[in-house]
Amino acid sequence: MKHFCKTLCLTSLVLLYCATMAQAQRSYRKMICRGNTDGFRIDDLNKKGDKIDLGVNFSPSANAPGGDVWKIDAGTCTWTDRLVAESEPQQIQLTVTSEVAQRIRERLNTPDSFWQFFVRDSKRGYYETRDHQQLIVQPKAQGLKKTSLPDLTVAGSQVEDTDKTKLRVSIKNQGDAAASASFIVVELYKAGSSATNRKNQDGSGLV
């Protein structure tokens, strides 16, 4: 009986430990920050050997990303599924090497770069970090570039063959005077004419 009670106690402690660890893991949440020129103040809080305690101070985004991180305002951070509440901290603390600290500074102060942190509220005015990494995303989709059509000048003249009219079409690009010399010659035939081919300037046939 005594052995059974001892085993039961040990089992209970193991289960309690596992439940506590699982809860601790669940309490960490993903926060994404979008870089911008001078968008973040990053402080060196403490240096211990080759490690630095960083304090990443941020402004909350007015938009939660959902499935699109480009919705995050530049130079801000946010949770993936909701906005950062006013009562929540606005500083992320983490311990990194000098090399990683420099990398984070560069990325967060570069427009359209992203860094993600897995953090939880320390209840001491900042988030403590379990893990972090640069977030690589697809470039933002760009709209189609509007282009101007070239200017066309059409001049017609009757030729000896009364069945056809020859057209000179000059093509001039916007702002390119040299291109105005480019042209093609098209021969148009009257309805019912037996001729059906068109010729360009050098006489080669076009079908």
Backbone as CSV, one residue per row, in Angstrom:
resi,resn,N_x,N_y,N_z,CA_x,CA_y,CA_z,C_x,C_y,C_z
1,MET,0.828,-1.217,0.000,0.000,0.000,0.000,0.860,1.264,0.000
2,LYS,1.917,1.220,0.819,2.812,2.368,0.904,3.496,2.609,-0.431
3,HIS,3.915,1.502,-1.085,4.561,1.616,-2.388,3.583,2.187,-3.428
4,PHE,2.336,1.750,-3.362,1.314,2.243,-4.294,1.104,3.746,-4.128
5,CYS,1.034,4.223,-2.888,0.831,5.655,-2.629,2.007,6.476,-3.142
6,LYS,3.208,5.915,-2.972,4.398,6.622,-3.445,4.380,6.741,-4.963
7,THR,4.018,5.653,-5.616,3.935,5.663,-7.084,2.870,6.636,-7.569
8,LEU,1.734,6.668,-6.869,0.645,7.569,-7.237,1.066,9.019,-7.083
9,CYS,1.806,9.326,-6.050,2.277,10.697,-5.824,3.252,11.125,-6.913
10,LEU,4.165,10.224,-7.245,5.131,10.543,-8.298,4.435,10.759,-9.637
11,THR,3.447,9.914,-9.917,2.693,10.065,-11.170,1.958,11.392,-11.205
12,SER,1.389,11.771,-10.078,0.669,13.039,-9.996,1.602,14.218,-10.219
13,LEU,2.796,14.146,-9.651,3.771,15.225,-9.828,4.210,15.354,-11.283
14,VAL,4.404,14.200,-11.924,4.793,14.223,-13.336,3.694,14.838,-14.190
15,LEU,2.457,14.445,-13.934,1.331,14.994,-14.692,1.180,16.485,-14.454
16,LEU,1.381,16.914,-13.206,1.289,18.332,-12.882,2.373,19.121,-13.590
17,TYR,3.595,18.546,-13.613,4.712,19.208,-14.295,4.420,19.336,-15.792
18,CYS,3.927,18.266,-16.399,3.623,18.286,-17.834,2.535,19.303,-18.149
19,ALA,1.519,19.352,-17.306,0.429,20.307,-17.520,0.934,21.736,-17.386
20,THR,1.817,21.967,-16.411,2.379,23.309,-16.205,3.221,23.730,-17.399
21,MET,4.050,22.808,-17.901,4.891,23.113,-19.058,4.046,23.373,-20.302
22,ALA,2.995,22.580,-20.483,2.114,22.771,-21.638,1.428,24.127,-21.575
23,GLN,0.999,24.512,-20.381,0.354,25.807,-20.214,1.337,26.938,-20.486
24,ALA,2.576,26.753,-20.020,3.600,27.777,-20.258,3.886,27.933,-21.748
25,GLN,3.935,26.807,-22.458,4.176,26.875,-23.890,3.027,27.566,-24.611
26,ARG,1.795,27.271,-24.180,0.637,27.887,-24.823,0.558,29.384,-24.558
27,SER,1.161,29.849,-23.488,1.060,31.266,-23.148,1.914,32.143,-24.058
28,TYR,2.858,31.529,-24.782,3.654,32.293,-25.748,2.843,32.458,-27.036
29,ARG,2.858,33.669,-27.554,2.089,33.958,-28.762,2.975,34.672,-29.774
30,LYS,2.583,34.548,-31.046,3.373,35.161,-32.105,3.023,36.640,-32.263
31,MET,4.049,37.460,-32.267,3.906,38.886,-32.555,4.795,39.205,-33.754
32,ILE,4.250,39.924,-34.731,4.993,40.260,-35.946,5.237,41.767,-35.989
33,CYS,6.467,42.131,-36.319,6.842,43.542,-36.442,7.257,43.818,-37.884
34,ARG,6.782,44.945,-38.408,7.132,45.358,-39.763,8.078,46.548,-39.689
35,GLY,9.220,46.430,-40.360,10.239,47.460,-40.288,9.870,48.745,-41.020
36,ASN,10.608,49.779,-40.693,10.468,51.065,-41.371,11.694,51.900,-41.024
37,THR,12.001,52.884,-41.832,13.149,53.742,-41.564,12.991,54.420,-40.213
38,ASP,13.933,54.178,-39.309,13.885,54.728,-37.944,12.550,54.425,-37.268
39,GLY,12.010,53.239,-37.534,10.696,52.895,-36.990,10.724,52.364,-35.567
40,PHE,11.908,51.927,-35.084,11.981,51.295,-33.771,13.148,51.872,-32.961
41,ARG,12.932,52.017,-31.670,14.027,52.330,-30.750,14.412,51.027,-30.068
42,ILE,15.644,50.607,-30.273,16.118,49.337,-29.721,17.254,49.636,-28.746
43,ASP,17.040,49.310,-27.476,17.992,49.644,-26.415,18.817,48.434,-26.007
44,ASP,20.088,48.687,-25.696,20.927,47.688,-25.043,20.691,47.813,-23.539
45,LEU,19.969,46.857,-22.972,19.609,46.943,-21.561,20.709,46.427,-20.644
46,ASN,21.422,45.407,-21.120,22.461,44.806,-20.283,23.355,43.964,-21.164
47,LYS,24.639,43.883,-20.805,25.570,43.056,-21.554,26.209,42.057,-20.611
48,LYS,26.122,40.773,-20.991,26.678,39.695,-20.183,27.572,38.842,-21.074
49,GLY,28.879,39.110,-21.014,29.803,38.385,-21.878,29.553,38.747,-23.329
50,ASP,29.305,37.737,-24.150,29.025,37.994,-25.566,27.529,38.113,-25.840
51,LYS,26.716,38.168,-24.809,25.258,38.275,-24.962,24.779,39.669,-24.553
52,ILE,23.717,40.127,-25.237,23.137,41.441,-24.969,21.651,41.276,-24.697
53,ASP,21.166,41.935,-23.651,19.724,42.009,-23.404,19.184,43.198,-24.189
54,LEU,18.337,42.920,-25.162,17.754,43.976,-26.004,16.365,44.334,-25.524
55,GLY,16.028,45.610,-25.671,14.667,46.060,-25.453,14.147,46.685,-26.734
56,VAL,13.234,45.991,-27.412,12.660,46.478,-28.673,11.378,47.239,-28.340
57,ASN,11.435,48.553,-28.452,10.273,49.400,-28.165,9.492,49.628,-29.454
58,PHE,8.186,49.430,-29.397,7.387,49.514,-30.620,6.086,50.259,-30.390
59,SER,5.496,50.672,-31.501,4.142,51.231,-31.500,3.202,50.164,-32.041
60,PRO,2.011,50.009,-31.452,1.075,48.996,-31.941,0.507,49.379,-33.307
61,SER,0.337,48.386,-34.155,-0.280,48.607,-35.457,-1.779,48.855,-35.287
62,ALA,-2.322,49.651,-36.179,-3.772,49.892,-36.178,-4.518,48.802,-36.926
63,ASN,-3.758,47.866,-37.531,-4.376,46.791,-38.306,-3.759,45.455,-37.916
64,ALA,-4.612,44.457,-37.704,-4.134,43.092,-37.487,-3.973,42.425,-38.846
65,PRO,-2.933,41.604,-39.034,-2.652,41.087,-40.376,-3.609,40.027,-40.865
66,GLY,-4.142,39.193,-39.952,-4.912,38.053,-40.436,-3.979,37.167,-41.238
67,GLY,-4.276,36.967,-42.508,-3.408,36.168,-43.366,-2.504,36.985,-44.259
68,ASP,-2.485,38.311,-44.069,-1.695,39.189,-44.943,-0.864,40.142,-44.092
69,VAL,0.441,39.866,-43.964,1.293,40.700,-43.109,1.481,42.099,-43.661
70,TRP,1.163,42.309,-44.947,1.300,43.651,-45.520,0.266,44.615,-44.956
71,LYS,-0.721,44.096,-44.239,-1.709,44.970,-43.597,-1.144,45.649,-42.351
72,ILE,-0.037,45.122,-41.823,0.577,45.724,-40.637,1.159,47.076,-41.005
73,ASP,0.892,48.089,-40.200,1.446,49.415,-40.464,2.963,49.374,-40.358
74,ALA,3.641,50.112,-41.232,5.103,50.162,-41.201,5.584,50.733,-39.869
75,GLY,6.636,50.127,-39.314,7.210,50.605,-38.069,6.399,50.257,-36.843
76,THR,5.616,49.168,-36.906,4.771,48.774,-35.781,4.820,47.265,-35.581
77,CYS,4.217,46.808,-34.482,4.085,45.376,-34.191,2.625,45.075,-33.846
78,THR,2.244,43.820,-34.003,0.888,43.415,-33.659,0.821,41.904,-33.475
79,TRP,-0.220,41.464,-32.782,-0.531,40.035,-32.748,-1.043,39.629,-34.119
80,THR,-0.993,38.345,-34.400,-1.455,37.888,-35.709,-2.969,37.887,-35.832
81,ASP,-3.672,37.770,-34.702,-5.122,37.619,-34.762,-5.906,38.786,-34.168
82,ARG,-5.211,39.737,-33.550,-5.898,40.884,-32.976,-4.900,42.014,-32.750
83,LEU,-5.420,43.170,-32.394,-4.569,44.325,-32.122,-3.979,44.239,-30.720
84,VAL,-2.878,44.923,-30.510,-2.295,45.034,-29.176,-3.159,45.993,-28.358
85,ALA,-3.612,45.546,-27.197,-4.469,46.388,-26.351,-3.657,47.513,-25.705
86,GLU,-4.337,48.596,-25.373,-3.663,49.732,-24.741,-3.024,49.352,-23.415
87,SER,-3.601,48.385,-22.729,-3.094,47.985,-21.416,-1.905,47.024,-21.506
88,GLU,-1.579,46.559,-22.704,-0.492,45.595,-22.877,0.843,46.312,-23.075
89,PRO,1.943,45.618,-22.755,3.278,46.226,-22.919,3.567,46.611,-24.368
90,GLN,4.508,47.528,-24.535,4.955,47.941,-25.855,6.479,47.828,-25.949
91,GLN,6.998,46.824,-25.280,8.426,46.527,-25.364,8.626,45.015,-25.345
92,ILE,9.529,44.548,-26.222,9.911,43.144,-26.274,11.351,43.031,-25.795
93,GLN,11.602,42.156,-24.839,12.959,41.938,-24.356,13.431,40.546,-24.749
94,LEU,14.697,40.454,-25.136,15.290,39.176,-25.509,16.797,39.247,-25.353
95,THR,17.415,38.104,-25.182,18.858,38.015,-25.023,19.454,37.375,-26.270
96,VAL,20.395,38.081,-26.910,20.967,37.616,-28.178,22.458,37.937,-28.217
97,THR,23.133,37.423,-29.221,24.531,37.778,-29.445,24.605,39.155,-30.103
98,SER,25.798,39.737,-30.104,25.982,41.059,-30.729,25.637,41.017,-32.210
99,GLU,25.979,39.908,-32.865,25.697,39.771,-34.300,24.194,39.751,-34.564
100,VAL,23.459,38.988,-33.787,22.010,38.917,-33.962,21.362,40.256,-33.610
101,ALA,21.872,40.915,-32.580,21.333,42.221,-32.199,21.459,43.218,-33.348
102,GLN,22.601,43.206,-34.028,22.797,44.091,-35.168,21.851,43.741,-36.304
103,ARG,21.641,42.452,-36.496,20.731,42.003,-37.560,19.304,42.475,-37.288
104,ILE,18.860,42.348,-36.051,17.509,42.792,-35.698,17.376,44.299,-35.908
105,ARG,18.389,45.055,-35.510,18.350,46.510,-35.708,18.233,46.863,-37.185
106,GLU,19.021,46.197,-38.000,18.994,46.489,-39.438,17.638,46.163,-40.043
107,ARG,17.099,45.003,-39.709,15.842,44.574,-40.317,14.668,45.432,-39.867
108,LEU,14.595,45.734,-38.576,13.449,46.490,-38.080,13.504,47.962,-38.477
109,ASN,14.657,48.437,-38.892,14.753,49.817,-39.359,14.942,49.896,-40.873
110,THR,14.523,48.828,-41.546,14.511,48.781,-43.001,13.065,48.634,-43.467
111,PRO,12.606,49.494,-44.371,11.211,49.404,-44.823,10.879,48.025,-45.395
112,ASP,9.684,47.550,-45.040,9.114,46.315,-45.580,9.923,45.064,-45.250
113,SER,10.640,45.087,-44.112,11.238,43.879,-43.565,10.398,43.452,-42.366
114,PHE,10.384,42.156,-42.078,9.536,41.636,-41.007,10.359,40.767,-40.053
115,TRP,10.010,40.857,-38.763,10.618,39.993,-37.758,9.499,39.488,-36.849
116,GLN,9.519,38.200,-36.523,8.484,37.647,-35.658,9.081,37.183,-34.336
117,PHE,8.343,37.430,-33.271,8.755,37.076,-31.922,7.677,36.195,-31.294
118,PHE,8.088,35.188,-30.548,7.158,34.379,-29.771,7.315,34.819,-28.318
119,VAL,6.326,35.517,-27.814,6.476,36.223,-26.541,5.304,35.941,-25.606
120,ARG,5.506,36.323,-24.344,4.422,36.320,-23.369,4.639,37.497,-22.428
121,ASP,3.562,37.928,-21.833,3.603,39.070,-20.927,4.320,38.664,-19.636
122,SER,5.381,39.379,-19.309,6.130,39.080,-18.091,5.441,39.626,-16.844
123,LYS,4.418,40.456,-17.041,3.720,41.143,-15.948,4.638,42.155,-15.257
124,ARG,5.738,42.524,-15.946,6.652,43.530,-15.417,6.867,44.665,-16.424
125,GLY,5.889,44.842,-17.297,5.941,45.953,-18.243,6.603,45.643,-19.570
126,TYR,6.891,44.387,-19.858,7.495,44.020,-21.144,7.145,42.571,-21.462
127,TYR,7.397,42.193,-22.724,7.219,40.800,-23.137,8.557,40.083,-23.052
128,GLU,8.541,38.863,-22.535,9.732,38.035,-22.574,9.625,37.105,-23.768
129,THR,10.775,36.801,-24.361,10.803,36.106,-25.649,11.304,34.682,-25.503
130,ARG,10.571,33.739,-26.096,11.015,32.346,-26.149,11.813,32.068,-27.409
131,ASP,11.384,32.658,-28.520,12.029,32.411,-29.811,11.746,33.597,-30.722
132,HIS,12.550,33.744,-31.767,12.352,34.847,-32.716,13.107,34.520,-33.993
133,GLN,12.698,35.131,-35.092,13.380,34.937,-36.369,12.873,35.947,-37.383
134,GLN,13.683,36.167,-38.407,13.242,37.018,-39.496,12.139,36.307,-40.265
135,LEU,11.139,37.067,-40.668,10.030,36.521,-41.435,10.200,36.925,-42.895
136,ILE,10.362,35.930,-43.753,10.515,36.185,-45.187,9.143,36.095,-45.841
137,VAL,8.735,37.145,-46.529,7.412,37.171,-47.148,7.543,37.466,-48.637
138,GLN,6.507,37.131,-49.369,6.464,37.444,-50.789,6.373,38.955,-50.978
139,PRO,7.040,39.490,-52.001,6.939,40.935,-52.257,5.489,41.363,-52.420
140,LYS,5.227,42.574,-52.015,3.870,43.107,-52.123,3.474,43.210,-53.586
141,ALA,2.259,42.753,-53.896,1.783,42.781,-55.273,1.679,44.215,-55.767
142,GLN,2.203,44.455,-56.945,2.159,45.779,-57.544,1.088,45.819,-58.632
143,GLY,0.440,46.957,-58.756,-0.557,47.116,-59.807,0.088,47.171,-61.181
144,LEU,-0.695,46.960,-62.211,-0.175,47.034,-63.560,0.259,48.453,-63.882
145,LYS,1.420,48.591,-64.498,1.935,49.898,-64.862,1.185,50.434,-66.067
146,LYS,0.727,51.651,-65.940,0.012,52.278,-67.046,1.014,52.770,-68.084
147,THR,0.749,52.456,-69.340,1.627,52.913,-70.414,0.790,53.658,-71.445
148,SER,1.432,54.564,-72.158,0.749,55.342,-73.186,0.956,54.687,-74.544
149,LEU,-0.097,54.655,-75.330,0.020,54.132,-76.675,0.754,55.140,-77.551
150,PRO,1.492,54.673,-78.564,2.205,55.608,-79.441,1.231,56.416,-80.288
151,ASP,1.696,57.603,-80.697,0.907,58.423,-81.611,0.956,57.801,-83.003
152,LEU,-0.187,57.750,-83.642,-0.248,57.207,-84.991,-0.688,58.298,-85.958
153,THR,0.019,58.416,-87.072,-0.365,59.364,-88.118,-0.611,58.575,-89.392
154,VAL,-1.803,58.705,-89.946,-2.185,57.926,-91.124,-2.420,58.875,-92.288
155,ALA,-1.743,58.605,-93.395,-1.930,59.416,-94.600,-2.258,58.477,-95.754
156,GLY,-3.335,58.768,-96.511,-3.732,57.894,-97.600,-3.501,58.546,-98.952
157,SER,-3.205,57.735,-99.967,-3.021,58.272,-101.309,-3.484,57.242,-102.330
158,GLN,-4.123,57.713,-103.405,-4.576,56.812,-104.456,-3.403,56.497,-105.376
159,VAL,-3.221,55.247,-105.699,-2.141,54.848,-106.598,-2.728,54.530,-107.967
160,GLU,-1.835,54.220,-108.942,-2.279,54.015,-110.312,-3.297,52.887,-110.414
161,ASP,-3.044,51.822,-109.642,-3.999,50.717,-109.640,-5.247,51.181,-108.891
162,THR,-6.362,51.368,-109.603,-7.573,51.925,-109.014,-8.243,50.981,-108.031
163,ASP,-7.748,49.734,-107.902,-8.345,48.776,-106.979,-7.810,48.896,-105.550
164,LYS,-6.810,49.735,-105.366,-6.223,49.769,-104.027,-5.806,51.177,-103.636
165,THR,-5.767,51.401,-102.356,-5.326,52.659,-101.771,-4.149,52.356,-100.852
166,LYS,-3.085,53.132,-100.989,-1.892,52.903,-100.176,-1.911,53.857,-98.992
167,LEU,-1.711,53.303,-97.768,-1.679,54.103,-96.540,-0.275,54.122,-95.967
168,ARG,0.168,55.288,-95.559,1.448,55.426,-94.853,1.114,55.681,-93.377
169,VAL,1.499,54.764,-92.509,1.219,54.874,-91.078,2.529,55.160,-90.349
170,SER,2.650,56.371,-89.817,3.837,56.745,-89.048,3.576,56.480,-87.571
171,ILE,4.538,55.898,-86.882,4.420,55.582,-85.467,5.401,56.443,-84.692
172,LYS,4.893,57.231,-83.772,5.728,58.131,-82.986,5.473,57.879,-81.506
173,ASN,6.516,57.492,-80.792,6.395,57.292,-79.362,6.390,58.626,-78.636
174,GLN,5.704,58.648,-77.466,5.664,59.857,-76.666,7.076,60.284,-76.291
175,GLY,7.437,61.525,-76.619,8.715,62.082,-76.203,9.901,61.565,-76.996
176,ASP,9.671,60.837,-78.072,10.772,60.295,-78.862,10.602,60.751,-80.298
177,ALA,11.226,61.879,-80.619,11.065,62.449,-81.954,11.689,61.560,-83.024
178,ALA,12.768,60.862,-82.647,13.456,60.022,-83.626,12.572,58.906,-84.133
179,ALA,11.647,58.457,-83.293,10.795,57.344,-83.679,9.760,57.744,-84.707
180,SER,9.575,59.049,-84.936,8.552,59.492,-85.881,8.882,59.081,-87.300
181,ALA,10.164,58.724,-87.544,10.550,58.320,-88.888,10.133,56.888,-89.188
182,SER,9.758,56.151,-88.153,9.353,54.769,-88.363,7.951,54.729,-88.954
183,PHE,7.763,53.947,-90.003,6.431,53.854,-90.585,6.297,52.539,-91.341
184,ILE,5.078,52.176,-91.614,4.784,51.024,-92.454,3.842,51.488,-93.554
185,VAL,3.834,50.789,-94.653,2.952,51.102,-95.770,1.992,49.927,-95.946
186,VAL,0.699,50.231,-95.935,-0.320,49.192,-96.052,-1.129,49.463,-97.311
187,GLU,-1.367,48.452,-98.112,-2.193,48.578,-99.300,-3.569,47.995,-99.021
188,LEU,-4.598,48.810,-99.179,-5.977,48.380,-98.959,-6.645,48.166,-100.306
189,TYR,-7.372,47.083,-100.430,-8.010,46.743,-101.689,-9.511,46.931,-101.603
190,LYS,-10.077,47.351,-102.677,-11.515,47.526,-102.722,-12.214,46.176,-102.594
191,ALA,-13.424,46.225,-102.083,-14.206,45.001,-101.950,-14.397,44.377,-103.316
192,GLY,-14.231,43.050,-103.389,-14.415,42.354,-104.648,-13.159,42.238,-105.454
193,SER,-12.058,42.903,-105.019,-10.818,42.807,-105.769,-10.232,41.422,-105.600
194,SER,-9.564,40.931,-106.623,-8.948,39.612,-106.550,-7.693,39.611,-105.704
195,ALA,-7.081,40.767,-105.478,-5.843,40.844,-104.696,-6.183,40.793,-103.216
196,THR,-5.458,40.002,-102.449,-5.764,39.872,-101.020,-4.544,40.081,-100.142
197,ASN,-3.378,40.206,-100.721,-2.180,40.331,-99.891,-1.920,41.784,-99.524
198,ARG,-1.202,41.974,-98.377,-0.768,43.294,-97.965,0.749,43.317,-98.006
199,LYS,1.336,44.452,-98.297,2.779,44.529,-98.371,3.275,45.601,-97.419
200,ASN,4.442,45.335,-96.837,5.041,46.372,-96.019,6.022,47.172,-96.864
201,GLN,6.806,48.040,-96.261,7.623,48.972,-96.998,8.659,48.284,-97.880
202,ASP,9.243,47.185,-97.376,10.290,46.550,-98.144,9.764,45.541,-99.161
203,GLY,8.419,45.450,-99.276,7.835,44.610,-100.313,7.585,43.187,-99.895
204,SER,7.962,42.802,-98.682,7.726,41.429,-98.244,6.252,41.222,-97.971
205,GLY,5.731,40.037,-98.233,4.325,39.770,-98.082,3.938,39.543,-96.625
206,LEU,2.801,40.057,-96.206,2.238,39.843,-94.875,0.910,39.152,-95.028
207,VAL,0.722,38.064,-94.328,-0.538,37.316,-94.426,-1.391,37.614,-93.250
